[in-house]
Amino acid sequence: MKIGVLLSGSGVYDGAEIQETVLMLLALEQAGAEYFCIAPNSEQHHVINHLTGEQMNEKRNILIEAARIARGNIKDISEISANDMDGLVMPGGFGVAKNFTKWAFEGAKGKINQEVKRLINEIIKEHKPIAAVCMSPTTIAKALEGSKIQANLTIGTTKEKSPYQIADINEEMKKVGVNPINCSVNELVFDDVNNIVSSPCYMMEATISQINEGIQKTIAKFIEMVELRMNE
């Protein structure tokens, strides 16, 4: 079992959410899966000072930044296809809404990185499983825009505390044909038609142990999906 892990940089405000990523990598290893990290070899939208939240006057590369989390063991997404993996895992972080898409600035109208779109659509076409947490379901939504696929995805729930406007994001997701589902941080949403499992993680107000509970459940379901797909 070989799993691709798609990273958008390094750091919650301008790249991949590090805690979510590490917990997902750990859960994959504990489940006996072999994984490899991938990222676009392109400039990230901007660089954020994670102490102050202010934008910094410098440029960074998504692949190079993501290599920090992957300990240098990472591949350029342009060299990877769905044939190289049995499933795809997508941690969150603002990088998915700034570097993969422009959702953070323009909502559903924003553009998507074409290599990211290509890979997601290849995975969906092959009916290989995807596990997406936090904000990454919006990237799937954008990748599927214009298709006849109406995926069931979650980025959280409007019924519990969140630092983000869950209702507004849900409305934007509907614009590109996705069915947003309310879901608590320690739970998941399973789309059995499209083989996608998603969970809110830090889209909700949560502790690291709470997001880990959601991640453990998500990866467990994902591994089950991969095994079923491999045995078809």
KEKE-3310 file (N, C-alpha, C; in steps of 0.2 Angstrom, whole numbers, plus 5000, padded with zeros to 4 digits):
npx = (5004:5004:5004:5001:5005:4999:5006:5006:5015:5024:5018:5004:4998:5002:5005:5006:4997:5006:5004:4993:4998:5009:5003:4994:5003:5010:4999:4996:5008:5007:4997:5002:5005:5014:5021:5023:5028:5022:5022:5018:5030:5032:5030:5025:5010:5011:5022:5020:5023:5023:5023:5018:5008:5008:5012:5027:5041:5046:5050:5045:5047:5035:5037:5050:5048:5038:5046:5053:5044:5043:5056:5065:5062:5053:5043:5041:5025:5022:5028:5022:5008:4991:4994:5005:5001:4990:4981:4976:4981:4977:4982:4977:4978:4981:4988:4982:4972:4978:4989:4986:4974:4965:4956:4955:4955:4947:4936:4925:4927:4940:4956:4963:4978:4984:4991:4988:4974:4974:4979:4970:4959:4963:4964:4951:4945:4950:4944:4951:4954:4953:4958:4954:4957:4953:4954:4956:4946:4940:4948:4947:4934:4935:4943:4934:4925:4913:4912:4901:4901:4895:4901:4901:4906:4916:4920:4918:4907:4892:4886:4894:4908:4920:4934:4932:4922:4911:4898:4898:4909:4903:4893:4900:4906:4895:4892:4901:4896:4897:4891:4890:4893:4888:4899:4907:4923:4929:4924:4919:4916:4910:4910:4904:4901:4910:4922:4929:4935:4932:4937:4935:4946:4957:4948:4939:4937:4948:4958:4974:4973:4960:4959:4967:4960:4950:4958:4964:4952:4949:4960:4960:4947:4950:4961:4954:4946:4956:4961:4950:4948:4960:4958:4948)
npy = (4994:5010:5027:5044:5060:5075:5091:5109:5118:5124:5127:5134:5147:5150:5138:5121:5114:5110:5102:5094:5088:5080:5071:5064:5058:5050:5042:5035:5028:5020:5012:5004:5008:5013:5029:5044:5060:5074:5090:5105:5113:5127:5145:5151:5159:5170:5175:5172:5179:5169:5173:5186:5187:5195:5199:5195:5202:5193:5179:5162:5145:5132:5118:5117:5122:5113:5102:5103:5098:5085:5080:5082:5071:5071:5074:5082:5087:5087:5077:5066:5054:5047:5034:5031:5029:5022:5029:5045:5058:5072:5085:5100:5118:5135:5135:5127:5135:5146:5143:5131:5134:5149:5152:5158:5171:5174:5165:5153:5157:5158:5154:5137:5128:5120:5107:5102:5100:5092:5080:5077:5074:5063:5054:5053:5048:5036:5030:5029:5031:5046:5055:5069:5084:5097:5113:5107:5100:5110:5112:5100:5102:5113:5107:5098:5106:5109:5096:5082:5077:5076:5079:5073:5083:5089:5103:5106:5111:5121:5122:5122:5130:5139:5146:5151:5156:5145:5143:5152:5147:5135:5139:5144:5132:5125:5132:5127:5115:5105:5096:5101:5095:5095:5093:5087:5090:5078:5068:5061:5063:5052:5049:5038:5035:5043:5039:5047:5053:5064:5077:5089:5095:5108:5117:5119:5125:5118:5106:5098:5085:5082:5085:5075:5064:5064:5063:5050:5042:5046:5042:5028:5024:5028:5019:5007:5009:5010:4997:4990:4994:4990:4977:4974)
npz = (5000:4995:4998:4994:5000:5000:5001:5005:5008:5023:5038:5047:5042:5030:5023:5024:5038:5051:5063:5060:5048:5053:5062:5053:5045:5055:5059:5047:5046:5057:5054:5045:5032:5018:5014:5004:5002:4992:4983:4974:4964:4965:4967:4983:4989:4998:5012:5029:5045:5058:5071:5073:5063:5052:5035:5027:5019:5008:4997:4995:4991:4987:4987:4992:5005:5010:5011:5023:5032:5027:5029:5019:5010:4997:4983:4967:4962:4948:4943:4947:4946:4947:4946:4954:4967:4979:4986:4991:5003:5011:5021:5030:5033:5029:5017:5007:5003:4998:4991:4984:4979:4977:4986:4999:4996:4986:4987:4980:4967:4965:4956:4953:4956:4942:4942:4954:4953:4942:4947:4958:4951:4943:4953:4958:4946:4945:4955:4967:4985:4994:5008:5017:5026:5037:5029:5017:5009:5002:4991:4984:4981:4972:4962:4957:4951:4938:4934:4934:4947:4963:4977:4994:5007:5021:5031:5044:5057:5059:5071:5082:5090:5081:5073:5061:5047:5045:5039:5028:5021:5017:5009:4998:4994:4989:4978:4968:4967:4977:4991:5006:5023:5040:5053:5068:5076:5080:5072:5057:5039:5027:5010:5001:4988:4980:4986:4996:5012:5025:5037:5050:5059:5063:5058:5067:5084:5094:5103:5102:5104:5102:5088:5084:5087:5078:5066:5068:5066:5054:5046:5048:5042:5029:5026:5027:5016:5005:5006:5002:4989:4983:4983:4974)
capx = (5000:5008:5000:5003:5002:4999:5007:5005:5021:5025:5015:4997:4995:5004:5007:5002:4996:5011:5002:4989:5002:5013:4998:4992:5009:5010:4993:4998:5014:5005:4992:5006:5005:5020:5019:5028:5025:5022:5020:5020:5037:5031:5031:5019:5006:5015:5025:5017:5026:5018:5023:5014:5002:5010:5015:5034:5043:5050:5047:5047:5044:5030:5040:5056:5045:5035:5052:5054:5040:5045:5063:5068:5060:5047:5043:5037:5019:5022:5031:5017:5001:4987:4997:5010:4998:4984:4976:4979:4980:4977:4982:4975:4982:4979:4991:4978:4967:4982:4994:4983:4968:4964:4949:4956:4955:4941:4931:4925:4929:4948:4959:4966:4984:4982:4994:4984:4968:4975:4980:4964:4954:4965:4963:4944:4943:4952:4941:4955:4952:4956:4957:4955:4955:4953:4952:4958:4940:4938:4953:4943:4928:4937:4945:4928:4920:4911:4910:4895:4902:4893:4904:4899:4912:4915:4925:4916:4900:4890:4883:4899:4913:4925:4937:4931:4915:4909:4892:4900:4913:4899:4889:4904:4907:4889:4893:4905:4893:4898:4886:4894:4890:4891:4903:4911:4930:4932:4921:4921:4911:4912:4907:4905:4901:4917:4928:4932:4933:4935:4936:4936:4952:4958:4943:4935:4940:4950:4965:4978:4971:4954:4960:4970:4955:4947:4963:4964:4946:4949:4965:4957:4942:4954:4965:4949:4944:4961:4961:4944:4949:4965:4955:4943)
capy = (5000:5016:5033:5050:5065:5082:5097:5115:5122:5122:5132:5135:5153:5151:5132:5115:5114:5105:5096:5089:5084:5075:5066:5060:5054:5045:5037:5031:5023:5015:5008:4999:5010:5017:5035:5048:5067:5078:5097:5109:5116:5134:5150:5151:5165:5175:5172:5175:5179:5166:5176:5192:5186:5199:5197:5196:5204:5188:5174:5155:5139:5127:5112:5118:5123:5107:5098:5104:5093:5079:5079:5081:5066:5074:5074:5087:5084:5087:5070:5060:5053:5042:5027:5030:5028:5018:5034:5052:5061:5080:5089:5106:5123:5140:5134:5124:5140:5151:5140:5126:5138:5156:5152:5162:5178:5175:5160:5148:5160:5158:5148:5131:5125:5115:5101:5099:5099:5086:5074:5075:5071:5057:5049:5052:5044:5029:5028:5028:5035:5052:5058:5077:5087:5105:5117:5104:5099:5116:5111:5095:5105:5117:5102:5094:5111:5108:5089:5079:5074:5080:5075:5075:5084:5093:5108:5108:5112:5128:5121:5122:5135:5139:5153:5153:5157:5139:5144:5156:5143:5130:5142:5144:5125:5123:5135:5123:5108:5101:5095:5102:5091:5097:5087:5089:5089:5071:5064:5061:5062:5047:5049:5031:5035:5045:5037:5052:5054:5071:5078:5096:5096:5114:5122:5120:5127:5111:5104:5094:5078:5082:5084:5068:5059:5065:5061:5043:5039:5047:5037:5021:5023:5029:5013:5002:5011:5008:4990:4987:4996:4986:4970:4974)
capz = (5000:4994:4999:4992:5005:4996:5005:5002:5011:5029:5042:5046:5039:5023:5020:5027:5045:5053:5067:5056:5044:5057:5065:5048:5043:5060:5058:5041:5048:5062:5050:5041:5025:5015:5011:5001:5001:4986:4983:4968:4963:4963:4973:4987:4988:5002:5018:5035:5051:5062:5078:5072:5058:5047:5029:5026:5012:5005:4993:4996:4986:4991:4987:4997:5012:5012:5012:5030:5036:5024:5030:5012:5006:4994:4976:4963:4960:4941:4941:4950:4944:4951:4945:4958:4973:4980:4989:4992:5009:5011:5027:5029:5033:5024:5010:5002:5001:4996:4986:4979:4976:4979:4990:5005:4994:4981:4988:4975:4961:4964:4952:4956:4953:4937:4943:4960:4949:4938:4952:4961:4946:4941:4959:4958:4940:4946:4961:4973:4990:4996:5015:5017:5033:5038:5023:5010:5005:4997:4985:4981:4978:4966:4957:4954:4948:4931:4933:4936:4953:4968:4983:5001:5011:5027:5034:5051:5058:5061:5077:5087:5090:5075:5072:5054:5045:5042:5035:5022:5017:5015:5004:4993:4992:4986:4971:4964:4966:4983:4996:5013:5028:5046:5056:5074:5075:5082:5068:5049:5034:5022:5004:4998:4980:4977:4990:5000:5019:5027:5044:5051:5062:5066:5056:5073:5090:5096:5105:5097:5106:5098:5081:5083:5087:5071:5061:5069:5063:5046:5042:5049:5037:5023:5025:5025:5009:5001:5006:4998:4982:4981:4983:4969)
cpx = (5004:5003:5004:5000:5004:5000:5008:5010:5022:5023:5008:4994:4997:5006:5003:5002:5001:5008:4997:4993:5006:5008:4995:4997:5010:5005:4994:5003:5011:5000:4996:5007:5012:5018:5024:5024:5026:5020:5022:5026:5035:5031:5024:5016:5010:5018:5022:5022:5022:5018:5018:5007:5003:5013:5022:5036:5048:5046:5049:5043:5040:5034:5046:5053:5042:5041:5054:5051:5042:5052:5067:5066:5053:5048:5039:5031:5018:5025:5027:5011:4998:4990:5002:5008:4992:4979:4980:4977:4981:4976:4979:4980:4980:4983:4987:4973:4971:4986:4991:4977:4969:4958:4950:4954:4948:4936:4931:4927:4936:4950:4962:4973:4982:4985:4990:4977:4968:4975:4974:4959:4956:4963:4955:4942:4945:4949:4945:4954:4956:4953:4959:4953:4956:4950:4953:4952:4938:4942:4949:4937:4929:4939:4940:4923:4919:4910:4903:4895:4899:4895:4901:4905:4911:4921:4923:4909:4898:4887:4888:4904:4918:4928:4936:4924:4913:4903:4894:4904:4908:4895:4893:4905:4901:4889:4897:4902:4894:4893:4890:4890:4893:4894:4907:4919:4933:4928:4923:4915:4913:4907:4908:4905:4907:4923:4932:4930:4936:4933:4938:4943:4952:4953:4938:4939:4942:4957:4968:4975:4964:4955:4963:4965:4951:4951:4963:4958:4946:4954:4963:4952:4946:4958:4960:4947:4949:4962:4956:4945:4955:4963:4950:4945)
cpy = (5006:5022:5040:5055:5072:5088:5103:5120:5120:5128:5134:5141:5154:5144:5126:5116:5108:5100:5091:5085:5078:5070:5062:5055:5048:5040:5033:5025:5018:5010:5003:5002:5014:5023:5039:5055:5070:5085:5100:5113:5123:5139:5150:5158:5171:5171:5176:5174:5176:5168:5182:5191:5191:5196:5199:5198:5199:5183:5167:5150:5134:5121:5112:5118:5117:5102:5098:5099:5086:5076:5078:5076:5068:5074:5079:5084:5083:5080:5064:5060:5048:5035:5026:5029:5024:5023:5040:5055:5068:5083:5096:5112:5128:5139:5131:5129:5146:5149:5135:5130:5145:5157:5157:5169:5179:5169:5155:5150:5159:5152:5143:5130:5119:5108:5097:5097:5092:5079:5072:5072:5064:5052:5048:5047:5037:5026:5026:5033:5041:5053:5065:5080:5094:5108:5113:5102:5104:5115:5105:5098:5109:5112:5099:5099:5109:5101:5088:5076:5079:5077:5078:5076:5089:5097:5110:5108:5119:5128:5121:5128:5134:5146:5155:5153:5151:5140:5147:5151:5137:5132:5142:5137:5123:5126:5131:5116:5103:5101:5096:5099:5094:5091:5090:5087:5082:5066:5065:5061:5057:5047:5042:5031:5037:5043:5042:5052:5060:5072:5085:5098:5104:5120:5124:5122:5120:5111:5099:5087:5077:5081:5077:5063:5058:5062:5053:5040:5040:5043:5030:5020:5024:5022:5007:5003:5009:5000:4987:4989:4992:4979:4969:4970)
cpz = (5000:4994:4998:4997:5002:5001:5002:5005:5018:5034:5041:5042:5032:5019:5023:5034:5047:5058:5064:5052:5047:5059:5059:5046:5049:5060:5052:5043:5052:5059:5045:5034:5024:5012:5008:5000:4994:4987:4976:4969:4961:4969:4977:4987:4991:5008:5024:5041:5056:5070:5078:5068:5053:5041:5029:5019:5009:5001:4995:4992:4990:4992:4992:5004:5014:5014:5019:5034:5034:5026:5024:5008:5003:4987:4973:4961:4952:4939:4944:4947:4949:4951:4951:4966:4974:4984:4990:4999:5009:5017:5025:5030:5028:5017:5005:4999:4998:4990:4981:4975:4979:4983:4996:5003:4990:4982:4982:4968:4959:4959:4956:4953:4949:4939:4949:4957:4946:4942:4955:4957:4943:4947:4959:4952:4941:4952:4967:4978:4992:5004:5015:5023:5032:5032:5017:5006:5000:4991:4981:4977:4972:4960:4953:4950:4940:4930:4935:4943:4959:4975:4989:5005:5017:5029:5041:5051:5061:5068:5083:5086:5085:5075:5065:5053:5041:5037:5028:5018:5014:5009:4997:4990:4987:4978:4966:4964:4971:4988:5003:5019:5035:5050:5062:5073:5076:5078:5061:5045:5028:5016:5000:4991:4977:4981:4993:5007:5021:5034:5046:5054:5064:5063:5062:5079:5093:5099:5101:5098:5102:5091:5079:5083:5080:5066:5062:5065:5056:5043:5043:5044:5030:5021:5024:5018:5004:5000:5001:4991:4979:4980:4977:4963)
residu = (MET:LYS:ILE:GLY:VAL:LEU:LEU:SER:GLY:SER:GLY:VAL:TYR:ASP:GLY:ALA:GLU:ILE:GLN:GLU:THR:VAL:LEU:MET:LEU:LEU:ALA:LEU:GLU:GLN:ALA:GLY:ALA:GLU:TYR:PHE:CYS:ILE:ALA:PRO:ASN:SER:GLU:GLN:HIS:HIS:VAL:ILE:ASN:HIS:LEU:THR:GLY:GLU:GLN:MET:ASN:GLU:LYS:ARG:ASN:ILE:LEU:ILE:GLU:ALA:ALA:ARG:ILE:ALA:ARG:GLY:ASN:ILE:LYS:ASP:ILE:SER:GLU:ILE:SER:ALA:ASN:ASP:MET:ASP:GLY:LEU:VAL:MET:PRO:GLY:GLY:PHE:GLY:VAL:ALA:LYS:ASN:PHE:THR:LYS:TRP:ALA:PHE:GLU:GLY:ALA:LYS:GLY:LYS:ILE:ASN:GLN:GLU:VAL:LYS:ARG:LEU:ILE:ASN:GLU:ILE:ILE:LYS:GLU:HIS:LYS:PRO:ILE:ALA:ALA:VAL:CYS:MET:SER:PRO:THR:THR:ILE:ALA:LYS:ALA:LEU:GLU:GLY:SER:LYS:ILE:GLN:ALA:ASN:LEU:THR:ILE:GLY:THR:THR:LYS:GLU:LYS:SER:PRO:TYR:GLN:ILE:ALA:ASP:ILE:ASN:GLU:GLU:MET:LYS:LYS:VAL:GLY:VAL:ASN:PRO:ILE:ASN:CYS:SER:VAL:ASN:GLU:LEU:VAL:PHE:ASP:ASP:VAL:ASN:ASN:ILE:VAL:SER:SER:PRO:CYS:TYR:MET:MET:GLU:ALA:THR:ILE:SER:GLN:ILE:ASN:GLU:GLY:ILE:GLN:LYS:THR:ILE:ALA:LYS:PHE:ILE:GLU:MET:VAL:GLU:LEU:ARG:MET:ASN:GLU)
# end
